[in-house]
Amino acid sequence: MNNKELQAELSKKLGITQKDTAAYLNAFVEEINVRLTEGNQVAFLGVGVLEVRKRESRVFVNPATQQSILVPQRLTPAFRVTSTFKDKLKNYPQS
């Protein structure tokens, strides 16, 4: 599902225009970005937790040249799925 499809579905379910739905979704995504850049977690009840994790610096060795390269510390996004959602996926029929 892409952004336009999500907007259309939410618009139907909420009974508001797609323009208003797009504004709400944009504000929602912006708020998530703000919270994550502040170092907070964002929890979606029944789905999972979106957070930022720190990856420590490490030494990488290029297998072709055997040259060692220092990869600096950085922040990376991470998503942890809840056990409730995992259980739903286990019971979902596979095609």
N, C-alpha and C positions, 0 to 999 in steps of 0.2 A: 504494500500500500504506500503510495507516495503522498506528498503533502496535499495536493489537490483532492485526492480521493478521501483523505482523512477529513479535510475541511467539509466536503460534501456530506459525508456520513454524520459528522457532528452537527452540521447545520440542520439536517433532517431530524435528528434525535432531540436537539434543543429547541427547534422551532424558531431559529433566528436566521438572518441572512448570511450568505457565505462571506460577505465582506466583513461583517461583525465577527464571524467565526475565525476568519483569517487574522483579524486584529487580536483576538483573545489568544490564539495559538502563538502568534509572534511575541506577545507579552509573556506568555508562559515559557517559551524557549529562552527569551532574554533573561527572565528571572532565574531559570536553571543555570544559565551561563554565569550570572553574577554570583550566585551561591557557590558554585563550584570553584570559581576563581578566588573566592574568599577563603577557600579551604573547607567548606562545609560539605556534608553529604546530602543527597536528595533521594528520599525514599518514596517509592511508588508502592502503595499498599497492595499486596497480592502479586506483585511482579518482581521487584528487586530494588537494589540500592545502587545509585550512580555516585561515584566518588573519584577523587584525584589521588593517585598514589605516587610516591617518590621512588624512582629507580636510582639506585646507587651507581656511582661511576664504576667502570669495569674495563678490563683490558680485553680487546678483541684481537684475534690473530687471523689475518687474511690467509685462507688456506692455499691460495694460488702462489703467493709470494712469501709466505711465512713472516710477514712484517707485522709487528705488534702496533696496535693503535689504541690510544686511550679514549674511551667513549665517556663523555662527561655525564654527570648526574643530571636527571631531567624529571619532569612531572609527566605523568601519563594518565589518561582516563581509564577507569575500570568499572565494570558492571557486575554485581553479584546478584544472582537470581535467588528468589525465595524458594523454600522447600515446597510451599503450596503450588507455585507455578511449575516446579519440576514434576510434582505428582500429577498435575493436569496433563503435562506433556507425555508422561508415561502411559496414560490411558487414552491418548489421542491415536486414532487409527493411522497407520503408515500406509502410504501408497506405493 
